[in-house]
Amino acid sequence: MKIISYNVNGIRAAITKGFLEWLQQEDPDVICLQEIKATKDQIPLLEFDSIGYPYHYWFSAQKKGYSGVAILCKKEPKNVVYGTGIPHMDFEGRNLRVDFDDVSVMSLYLPSGTNIDRLDHKFMYMDDFHQYINELKKEIPNLIIGGDYNICHQAIDIHDPIRNANVSGFLPEERRWLDGFMKSGFIDSLRVFNPHPHQYSWWSYRANARENNKGWRIDYHLVSDSLMPRLKSAGILPHVKHSDHCPIVVEIE
């Protein structure tokens, strides 16, 4: 089972840059999207059907042109869950889950902390999300949470850890939360296979950051500990350029 997660920074813009052709060629079983920035009626749904993804699920933010997540599947899941049931999380369309027989896949778009109000919201979201997942794991032990976490875990995950030490996305409190979340029963799948530095999934549009690989790793496939024996591979696809993020991929038996 090949699963991709990709913050597309606007699904309509990504489509104009060749996203559909790339998706057909890459051929994952499931792809989780974040920041779709569109409502279902604004998306060319039939085009996804035509390239082999007849099962597609969209969870948009109530605010137009903002946030939103989606999951596209080749095979029909047995269950689809929109949101978490927590209003301040679901208002912005940040969580969507599909359940298969022996594994569930979630698309997550964790808020960024661009100003003090949003940073407070981000911390509230992080705490509520962790509690939600702790309860969910009792029901669903085999869980893959793919998405944009908007946090770099360690210094190895950011190009300039010193100068970014007080920037949201690399704050000590954010990093502690992500570390605690992983230690509560999840594996950072990339680091099982790739311990090396300079592995980034997002680059600023400024100052040729992507060309110079001055990036941040803020996109993850966190995989339940129970799935460790079934992990086959995990990686980042930095050559794919429909967005300021790039796709990440994990494969399980």
Summary of the structure (lengths in Angstrom):
residues: 253
radius of gyration: 16.8
end to end distance: 6.2
largest distance: 47.4
contacts: 821
relative contact order: 0.16
helix: 30%
strand: 27%
